[in-house]
Amino acid sequence: KNKNKQRRSRRMVVFELEYVLSICATIAGVILFLSPLPEIKKMKEIKNVNDRTFIPYIMMYLNCVLWGYYGGSESILVVLVVNMIGCFCGLYYIVVFLSLSTGTKQKEVILSMMIISSLTLFVGIISATPSFTEKNITQYVDGGGRALLPMLATVVTVLMFGSPLVQFAKVLKQKNSKFLNSYFAIVTFINCICWVGIGYIRSDLYLWLPNACGWLLSCVQLYLIYKYPSNTSNSVIVNIV
């Protein structure tokens, strides 16, 4: 009887912990996807993208589309809701960036969107046709075709969290972190901790692994922001530290 009570109490503690982490992850996830808004607002004010890169917005959109599929297929509501919000945010950022960019950058955004649309359509078809998936993908992916979606989403998530570091060379060369979004880095740090916890509790490798990588990448960004303070108002980490 005592053992059964202990097991029940442990399950209750784990359930409550997962519930709390889910709420925290939802809030942190929404804030994460809203974090580029100050940067977007500044672009709209000056009507120029300057030296900003569109890659984080592209990766955000693709990441959210893939994880939205995963959350729906696995009936994980928190994953589905957060990523649907992120999907609309990412699409908005891309549209704004596209409207303000000219020449080569505009062509790059259009080409990237075409590639992402094709990839999204491919994943949608694969996810909607389990018989096709099991028949043709099993021989390539261990665990069957269902593993294809989270594996692809995991790779894209790591790329999304690391995408701000495409400006790594500029930050080191100019010793200025104005190219990095400190809001994004801070919220990524918090968000990834929550999702690592949820993934660990659910024993879901595809949830905790990419977020563990994202946490490490956010640490790199925060270090750069702290070591090379930005001359613009975009950086808040110096004031926090």
C-alpha positions as CSV (number, residue, x, y, z in Angstrom):
1,K,0.0,0.0,0.0
2,N,2.8,2.4,0.9
3,K,4.5,1.7,-2.4
4,N,1.3,2.4,-4.3
5,K,0.8,5.6,-2.5
6,Q,4.4,6.7,-3.2
7,R,3.9,5.9,-6.9
8,R,0.7,7.8,-7.0
9,S,2.3,10.8,-5.3
10,R,5.2,10.7,-7.7
11,R,2.9,10.6,-10.6
12,M,1.0,13.5,-9.2
13,V,4.2,15.5,-8.7
14,V,5.3,14.7,-12.3
15,F,1.9,15.6,-13.7
16,E,1.8,18.9,-11.8
17,L,5.4,19.7,-12.9
18,E,4.6,19.0,-16.5
19,Y,1.5,21.2,-16.2
20,V,3.4,24.1,-14.8
21,L,6.2,23.7,-17.4
22,S,3.5,23.6,-20.1
23,I,2.1,27.0,-19.0
24,C,5.6,28.5,-18.7
25,A,6.6,27.1,-22.1
26,T,3.4,28.5,-23.7
27,I,4.0,31.9,-22.3
28,A,7.8,31.8,-23.1
29,G,7.1,30.5,-26.6
30,V,4.6,33.3,-27.4
31,I,7.0,35.9,-26.1
32,L,9.8,34.3,-28.1
33,F,7.8,34.6,-31.4
34,L,6.9,38.2,-30.5
35,S,10.4,39.2,-29.6
36,P,11.4,40.4,-33.2
37,L,8.6,43.0,-33.1
38,P,10.8,45.9,-31.8
39,E,13.3,45.1,-34.5
40,I,10.5,45.0,-37.2
41,K,9.0,48.2,-35.8
42,K,12.4,49.9,-36.2
43,M,12.7,48.7,-39.8
44,K,9.3,50.1,-40.6
45,E,10.2,53.4,-39.1
46,I,13.3,53.9,-41.2
47,K,11.8,51.9,-44.1
48,N,15.0,50.0,-44.5
49,V,16.3,46.5,-43.4
50,N,19.9,47.8,-43.1
51,D,22.3,44.9,-42.3
52,R,19.6,42.7,-40.8
53,T,19.2,39.2,-42.1
54,F,15.9,37.5,-43.0
55,I,17.1,34.0,-42.1
56,P,15.8,34.0,-38.5
57,Y,12.3,34.9,-39.7
58,I,12.4,32.2,-42.4
59,M,13.6,29.6,-40.0
60,M,10.9,30.7,-37.4
61,Y,8.1,30.2,-39.9
62,L,9.4,26.8,-41.1
63,N,10.1,25.6,-37.6
64,C,6.6,26.5,-36.4
65,V,4.9,24.8,-39.4
66,L,6.8,21.6,-38.8
67,W,6.2,21.5,-35.0
68,G,2.5,22.5,-35.6
69,Y,2.2,19.4,-37.7
70,Y,3.9,17.3,-35.0
71,G,1.8,18.7,-32.2
72,G,-1.4,17.9,-34.2
73,S,-0.3,14.4,-35.1
74,E,0.8,13.5,-31.6
75,S,-2.2,15.4,-29.9
76,I,0.1,17.6,-27.9
77,L,-2.0,20.7,-27.6
78,V,0.6,23.0,-26.1
79,V,3.0,22.3,-29.0
80,L,0.2,22.9,-31.6
81,V,-1.1,26.2,-30.1
82,V,2.3,27.8,-29.5
83,N,3.6,26.9,-33.0
84,M,0.5,28.1,-34.8
85,I,0.9,31.5,-33.2
86,G,4.6,31.4,-34.2
87,C,3.7,30.5,-37.7
88,F,1.5,33.6,-38.2
89,C,4.2,35.8,-36.5
90,G,7.0,34.4,-38.7
91,L,4.9,34.9,-41.8
92,Y,4.2,38.6,-40.8
93,Y,7.9,39.2,-40.3
94,I,8.7,37.8,-43.7
95,V,6.1,39.9,-45.4
96,V,7.4,43.1,-43.7
97,F,11.0,42.3,-44.5
98,L,10.1,41.5,-48.1
99,S,8.2,44.8,-48.4
100,L,11.2,46.8,-47.1
101,S,14.0,45.0,-48.9
102,T,15.2,45.7,-52.4
103,G,17.4,44.1,-55.0
104,T,19.3,40.9,-54.0
105,K,17.8,40.6,-50.5
106,Q,14.3,40.7,-51.9
107,K,15.1,37.9,-54.4
108,E,16.7,35.9,-51.6
109,V,13.5,36.2,-49.5
110,I,11.3,35.2,-52.4
111,L,13.4,32.2,-53.3
112,S,13.5,31.1,-49.6
113,M,9.8,31.3,-49.4
114,M,9.3,29.2,-52.5
115,I,11.6,26.5,-51.1
116,I,9.8,26.6,-47.7
117,S,6.4,26.4,-49.3
118,S,7.5,23.4,-51.3
119,L,8.9,21.7,-48.2
120,T,5.8,22.5,-46.2
121,L,3.6,21.0,-48.9
122,F,5.8,17.9,-49.0
123,V,5.6,17.4,-45.2
124,G,1.8,18.0,-45.3
125,I,1.4,15.3,-47.9
126,I,3.6,12.8,-46.0
127,S,1.8,13.5,-42.8
128,A,-1.6,13.1,-44.4
129,T,-0.8,9.8,-46.0
130,P,0.4,7.3,-43.4
131,S,0.2,4.3,-45.8
132,F,2.5,5.9,-48.2
133,T,4.8,6.9,-45.4
134,E,5.1,3.4,-44.0
135,K,5.6,1.8,-47.3
136,N,8.3,4.0,-48.7
137,I,10.1,5.8,-45.8
138,T,10.5,2.9,-43.4
139,Q,13.6,1.6,-45.1
140,Y,15.3,5.0,-44.7
141,V,14.1,6.1,-41.3
142,D,14.3,3.9,-38.2
143,G,10.9,3.7,-36.6
144,G,8.9,4.3,-39.7
145,G,7.8,7.4,-41.6
146,R,6.4,9.0,-38.5
147,A,10.0,9.8,-37.4
148,L,10.6,11.8,-40.6
149,L,8.6,14.8,-39.4
150,P,10.1,15.3,-35.9
151,M,13.6,14.6,-37.2
152,L,13.2,17.3,-39.8
153,A,11.6,19.6,-37.3
154,T,14.5,19.0,-34.8
155,V,17.1,20.0,-37.4
156,V,15.1,23.2,-38.4
157,T,14.7,24.1,-34.7
158,V,18.4,24.0,-34.1
159,L,18.9,26.1,-37.2
160,M,16.3,28.6,-36.0
161,F,18.0,29.1,-32.6
162,G,21.4,29.3,-34.2
163,S,20.3,31.6,-37.1
164,P,21.2,34.9,-35.4
165,L,24.8,33.6,-35.3
166,V,25.1,34.1,-39.1
167,Q,26.1,37.6,-37.9
168,F,28.8,36.1,-35.7
169,A,31.7,37.3,-37.9
170,K,30.3,40.9,-38.0
171,V,30.0,40.9,-34.2
172,L,33.5,39.8,-33.7
173,K,34.9,42.1,-36.4
174,Q,33.2,45.2,-35.2
175,K,33.1,44.2,-31.5
176,N,29.4,45.3,-31.5
177,S,26.4,43.1,-30.8
178,K,23.9,45.4,-32.5
179,F,23.4,42.7,-35.1
180,L,22.0,40.3,-32.5
181,N,18.5,40.6,-31.0
182,S,19.0,40.4,-27.2
183,Y,15.3,40.0,-26.5
184,F,15.3,36.9,-28.7
185,A,18.4,35.5,-27.0
186,I,17.0,36.0,-23.5
187,V,13.6,34.5,-24.2
188,T,15.2,31.6,-26.1
189,F,17.2,30.8,-23.0
190,I,14.1,30.6,-20.8
191,N,11.9,29.0,-23.4
192,C,14.4,26.2,-24.1
193,I,14.7,25.3,-20.4
194,C,10.9,24.8,-20.2
195,W,10.8,22.6,-23.3
196,V,13.8,20.5,-22.2
197,G,11.9,19.9,-19.0
198,I,8.7,18.9,-20.8
199,G,10.6,16.7,-23.2
200,Y,12.4,14.9,-20.4
201,I,9.2,14.3,-18.4
202,R,7.5,12.9,-21.6
203,S,10.6,11.0,-22.6
204,D,10.4,12.7,-26.0
205,L,13.8,13.0,-27.5
206,Y,12.4,15.2,-30.3
207,L,11.3,17.8,-27.7
208,W,14.2,18.0,-25.4
209,L,17.2,17.5,-27.8
210,P,16.6,20.5,-30.1
211,N,15.8,22.7,-27.2
212,A,18.9,21.7,-25.3
213,C,20.9,22.7,-28.4
214,G,18.9,26.0,-28.5
215,W,19.7,26.7,-24.9
216,L,23.5,26.3,-25.6
217,L,23.2,28.5,-28.7
218,S,21.3,31.2,-26.7
219,C,24.1,31.1,-24.1
220,V,26.6,31.9,-26.9
221,Q,24.5,34.8,-28.1
222,L,24.1,36.2,-24.5
223,Y,27.8,35.9,-24.0
224,L,28.5,37.9,-27.2
225,I,25.9,40.5,-26.3
226,Y,27.5,40.9,-22.8
227,K,31.1,41.0,-24.1
228,Y,30.4,43.3,-27.0
229,P,27.6,45.7,-25.8
230,S,25.4,47.2,-28.6
231,N,25.5,50.9,-29.2
232,T,21.8,50.8,-30.0
233,S,18.8,50.4,-27.8
234,N,18.3,46.8,-29.1
235,S,20.4,45.3,-26.4
236,V,19.0,45.0,-22.8
237,I,21.4,42.3,-21.5
238,V,23.9,44.8,-20.2
239,N,21.3,46.5,-18.1
240,I,20.1,43.2,-16.7
241,V,23.6,42.0,-15.8
